Amino acid sequence: MRIANLSGRLTLVLGERAVDVHDASDHRFPADPQAIYEQWEEFKAWASEADLKDAGRPYDAADLGAPAPAPRQLLAIGLNYREHVDEAGFTQPEDMPPVFTKFCSSITGPLSDVVLPEGGHTDWEVELVTVIGKAARRVREADAWDHVAGLTVGQDLSERVLQMSGPAPQFGLAKSYPGFSPMGPFLVTPDDFVDPDALELTCSVNGAEVQRGSTRQLIFSVPQLIAKLSEVLTLLPGDVIYTGTPAGVGFGRTPPRWLRPGDELISAIQGIGELRQRFVAA
């Protein structure tokens, strides 16, 4: 199943057609895309049984927003691919990866213009994003996929000057400028994949590939992350987890490559779709 945020309304995507869930369910489910995660199991059951073969209409991708536009918690994982650990010059985490938060005001949809901060070094990080569908507290790894609503594509855009300034790194602020957390184009449920633990990620700048990896290479898989995070905090329906980026980011290059006005960044994950960000001067 694929869902989308189409012009701010919860939508089922059936091939080239978009079905408004609030209307198709006779108002049983909310129009607000974020609110559906509180009724996720009920919604999934309805969607699997509803007769929608003649429902829906064509849609414009420019109208797509983030499938989880207002999570209560937006968590991000660092150093979760071995080659990225190496290019960053750190030691591989053993028991728990670095965890930080991004601020929800940075969330946008899959197609956007992003204003580059003045005097900064803005970098790219394509990531698989997990959205929680059922509250998780002390969840076993074997049961973790039962708590996932779906997967989407994310970019953890990062302003490296601010990130590394001061007496301690400013991860949260440096990764939360407006537009620095694009997500989309769809949320895809785990059962839509042959293997949700083995998805290919790619990222390109102006048509030149800069990142390629597979979620098979995650140091901490999605189930492991949910198990470890839920040991400490309660993951709530609609919460978002950015799961880490593979190697190939700008600061790991010689010389470093930063995003510039006019650049187009395309981030894609097999079986989900792609994001397109264009960068403009402040």
C-alpha positions as CSV (number, residue, x, y, z in Angstrom):
1,M,0.0,0.0,0.0
2,R,1.1,3.5,-0.8
3,I,-0.2,6.6,0.8
4,A,0.6,10.2,0.1
5,N,0.0,13.7,1.4
6,L,-1.7,15.4,-1.6
7,S,-2.3,19.1,-1.1
8,G,-2.5,18.5,2.7
9,R,-5.0,15.6,2.4
10,L,-4.5,11.9,3.1
11,T,-4.4,9.9,-0.2
12,L,-4.2,6.3,-1.3
13,V,-2.0,6.0,-4.4
14,L,-3.2,3.4,-6.8
15,G,-1.0,3.4,-9.9
16,E,-1.5,6.8,-11.5
17,R,-4.7,7.5,-9.5
18,A,-5.0,9.3,-6.1
19,V,-7.9,8.4,-3.9
20,D,-8.9,10.9,-1.2
21,V,-9.3,8.7,2.0
22,H,-11.6,11.0,3.9
23,D,-14.1,11.0,1.0
24,A,-13.7,7.4,0.0
25,S,-14.2,6.2,3.6
26,D,-17.4,8.3,4.0
27,H,-15.5,10.5,6.6
28,R,-14.5,7.5,8.7
29,F,-10.8,8.5,8.5
30,P,-9.4,12.0,8.8
31,A,-8.2,14.1,5.9
32,D,-5.1,15.1,7.9
33,P,-2.2,12.8,6.8
34,Q,-0.5,13.0,10.2
35,A,-3.7,12.0,12.1
36,I,-4.0,8.6,10.3
37,Y,-1.2,7.0,12.3
38,E,-3.3,7.0,15.4
39,Q,-5.7,4.7,13.5
40,W,-3.2,2.9,11.5
41,E,-4.3,-0.7,12.0
42,E,-8.0,0.2,11.4
43,F,-7.0,2.1,8.3
44,K,-4.9,-0.7,6.9
45,A,-7.8,-3.1,7.3
46,W,-10.2,-0.8,5.6
47,A,-7.8,-0.1,2.7
48,S,-7.3,-3.8,2.1
49,E,-11.0,-4.4,1.8
50,A,-12.4,-1.2,0.2
51,D,-13.6,-1.4,-3.4
52,L,-11.7,1.4,-5.0
53,K,-11.2,0.1,-8.6
54,D,-13.2,3.1,-10.0
55,A,-12.1,5.7,-7.5
56,G,-9.5,8.4,-7.7
57,R,-8.1,10.8,-10.2
58,P,-4.8,11.7,-11.8
59,Y,-2.6,13.9,-9.6
60,D,0.3,16.3,-10.0
61,A,3.5,15.3,-8.2
62,A,4.1,19.0,-7.4
63,D,1.2,18.8,-5.0
64,L,2.8,16.1,-2.8
65,G,3.8,16.9,0.7
66,A,5.6,14.9,3.4
67,P,3.7,11.7,4.3
68,A,4.3,12.4,8.0
69,P,4.3,16.2,8.0
70,A,4.0,16.9,11.8
71,P,5.5,14.0,13.9
72,R,5.7,14.4,17.7
73,Q,9.3,13.1,17.5
74,L,11.7,13.3,14.6
75,L,14.8,11.2,15.4
76,A,17.9,10.7,13.3
77,I,20.7,8.2,13.4
78,G,24.3,8.9,12.7
79,L,27.2,6.6,11.6
80,N,25.0,3.7,10.6
81,Y,26.9,2.6,7.4
82,R,30.5,1.3,7.8
83,E,31.9,3.2,4.8
84,H,30.4,6.4,6.0
85,V,31.9,5.9,9.4
86,D,35.3,5.5,7.7
87,E,34.9,8.7,5.6
88,A,33.8,10.6,8.6
89,G,36.9,9.5,10.6
90,F,35.0,8.0,13.5
91,T,35.0,4.6,15.2
92,Q,32.1,2.2,14.4
93,P,29.4,2.2,17.1
94,E,29.0,-1.1,18.8
95,D,26.0,-1.1,21.1
96,M,24.1,2.1,20.3
97,P,24.5,4.5,17.3
98,P,24.6,8.2,17.7
99,V,21.0,9.5,18.0
100,F,20.0,13.2,17.5
101,T,16.8,15.1,16.8
102,K,15.8,17.3,13.9
103,F,13.2,20.0,14.3
104,C,9.8,19.4,12.7
105,S,9.7,22.9,11.1
106,S,12.4,21.7,8.7
107,I,10.1,19.1,7.1
108,T,9.0,19.6,3.5
109,G,7.6,17.4,0.7
110,P,9.5,15.6,-2.1
111,L,9.8,18.6,-4.5
112,S,11.1,21.8,-3.1
113,D,13.4,24.8,-3.4
114,V,15.9,25.1,-0.4
115,V,17.5,28.3,0.6
116,L,21.2,27.8,1.4
117,P,22.3,29.4,4.7
118,E,24.7,32.3,4.2
119,G,28.4,31.5,4.9
120,G,27.6,27.8,5.3
121,H,28.7,24.5,3.9
122,T,25.5,22.6,3.1
123,D,25.8,18.8,2.6
124,W,23.6,16.0,1.4
125,E,22.7,12.7,3.1
126,V,20.1,10.4,1.5
127,E,18.4,8.2,4.0
128,L,15.7,5.5,4.4
129,V,13.0,7.0,6.7
130,T,10.8,4.9,8.9
131,V,7.4,6.1,10.2
132,I,6.0,4.4,13.3
133,G,2.4,3.0,13.1
134,K,2.0,1.6,16.6
135,A,3.4,2.8,19.9
136,A,6.6,1.0,20.7
137,R,8.1,0.6,24.2
138,R,10.7,-2.1,24.9
139,V,9.9,-3.8,21.7
140,R,11.8,-7.0,20.8
141,E,13.8,-6.8,17.5
142,A,11.7,-9.8,16.2
143,D,8.5,-7.8,16.6
144,A,9.8,-4.4,15.5
145,W,8.4,-4.4,11.9
146,D,4.9,-4.8,13.4
147,H,5.3,-1.2,14.7
148,V,6.2,0.3,11.4
149,A,3.6,2.0,9.3
150,G,5.8,2.4,6.3
151,L,9.0,3.6,4.7
152,T,9.8,6.7,2.7
153,V,12.8,8.6,1.2
154,G,14.5,11.3,3.2
155,Q,17.3,13.8,2.9
156,D,19.1,14.8,6.1
157,L,20.5,18.1,4.7
158,S,23.3,19.3,7.0
159,E,25.0,22.7,7.4
160,R,28.5,21.6,8.4
161,V,29.9,24.9,9.7
162,L,27.2,25.3,12.3
163,Q,27.2,21.5,13.0
164,M,30.9,21.6,14.1
165,S,30.9,25.0,15.8
166,G,31.1,25.7,19.5
167,P,32.3,23.6,22.4
168,A,30.0,20.7,21.3
169,P,28.5,19.7,17.9
170,Q,25.2,21.4,17.0
171,F,23.6,18.5,15.1
172,G,20.0,19.3,15.8
173,L,20.2,23.0,14.7
174,A,22.5,22.4,11.8
175,K,20.2,19.9,10.3
176,S,17.0,21.8,10.9
177,Y,17.1,24.9,8.6
178,P,13.8,25.4,6.6
179,G,13.6,22.7,4.0
180,F,16.4,20.5,5.5
181,S,14.2,17.5,6.1
182,P,12.4,16.7,2.8
183,M,10.4,13.4,2.7
184,G,8.3,11.5,0.2
185,P,7.1,11.0,-2.3
186,F,5.0,8.2,-0.8
187,L,4.9,6.1,2.4
188,V,5.1,2.4,1.4
189,T,4.1,-0.3,3.8
190,P,6.7,-3.0,4.5
191,D,4.6,-5.8,2.9
192,D,5.0,-4.1,-0.5
193,F,8.7,-5.0,-0.5
194,V,10.2,-8.4,-1.3
195,D,12.7,-7.6,1.5
196,P,12.2,-4.3,3.4
197,D,15.7,-4.8,4.9
198,A,17.4,-4.7,1.4
199,L,16.6,-1.5,-0.4
200,E,19.0,0.4,-2.7
201,L,19.6,4.1,-2.1
202,T,21.1,6.6,-4.5
203,C,21.8,10.3,-4.6
204,S,23.0,12.6,-7.4
205,V,24.0,16.2,-7.8
206,N,23.3,17.7,-11.2
207,G,23.0,14.2,-12.7
208,A,26.3,12.9,-11.2
209,E,25.9,10.1,-8.8
210,V,27.4,10.9,-5.4
211,Q,25.9,8.1,-3.2
212,R,24.9,4.5,-3.7
213,G,24.2,1.9,-1.0
214,S,21.8,-0.7,0.3
215,T,20.0,-0.9,3.6
216,R,21.6,-4.4,3.8
217,Q,24.7,-2.4,4.8
218,L,23.1,-0.7,7.8
219,I,25.1,-1.4,11.0
220,F,21.8,-1.2,13.0
221,S,18.9,-2.4,10.9
222,V,15.4,-0.9,11.2
223,P,14.3,-3.6,13.6
224,Q,17.4,-3.1,15.7
225,L,17.0,0.6,15.8
226,I,13.4,0.3,17.0
227,A,14.3,-2.2,19.7
228,K,17.2,0.0,20.9
229,L,15.3,3.3,20.8
230,S,12.2,1.9,22.5
231,E,14.4,0.7,25.4
232,V,15.0,4.3,26.2
233,L,11.8,6.2,25.0
234,T,8.4,5.5,23.8
235,L,8.0,5.7,20.0
236,L,4.6,7.2,19.2
237,P,2.4,6.7,16.2
238,G,3.5,9.0,13.4
239,D,7.1,9.4,14.8
240,V,9.8,9.6,12.1
241,I,13.2,8.0,12.2
242,Y,15.9,8.9,9.7
243,T,18.1,5.7,9.7
244,G,21.5,7.0,8.5
245,T,23.3,7.7,5.3
246,P,25.8,5.7,3.2
247,A,29.2,6.9,2.1
248,G,29.6,9.7,-0.5
249,V,28.6,12.8,1.4
250,G,30.3,16.1,0.4
251,F,32.5,16.6,3.4
252,G,34.1,13.2,2.8
253,R,35.4,14.3,-0.6
254,T,38.8,15.8,-1.5
255,P,38.3,18.6,-1.8
256,P,35.0,18.8,0.0
257,R,32.0,19.5,-2.2
258,W,29.2,21.7,-0.9
259,L,25.8,22.4,-2.4
260,R,25.6,25.6,-4.4
261,P,22.8,27.8,-5.8
262,G,21.4,26.2,-8.9
263,D,22.3,22.6,-7.9
264,E,19.7,19.9,-8.2
265,L,19.8,17.1,-5.7
266,I,17.9,13.8,-6.5
267,S,17.5,11.2,-3.8
268,A,15.9,7.9,-4.5
269,I,15.1,4.5,-2.9
270,Q,14.2,1.4,-4.7
271,G,10.5,0.7,-4.6
272,I,9.6,4.1,-3.1
273,G,10.5,6.9,-5.4
274,E,12.6,10.0,-5.4
275,L,13.0,13.5,-4.0
276,R,14.1,16.5,-6.0
277,Q,15.6,19.6,-4.3
278,R,16.8,22.7,-6.0
279,F,19.1,25.1,-4.1
280,V,18.9,28.8,-4.2
281,A,20.9,31.6,-2.6
282,A,19.7,33.4,0.5
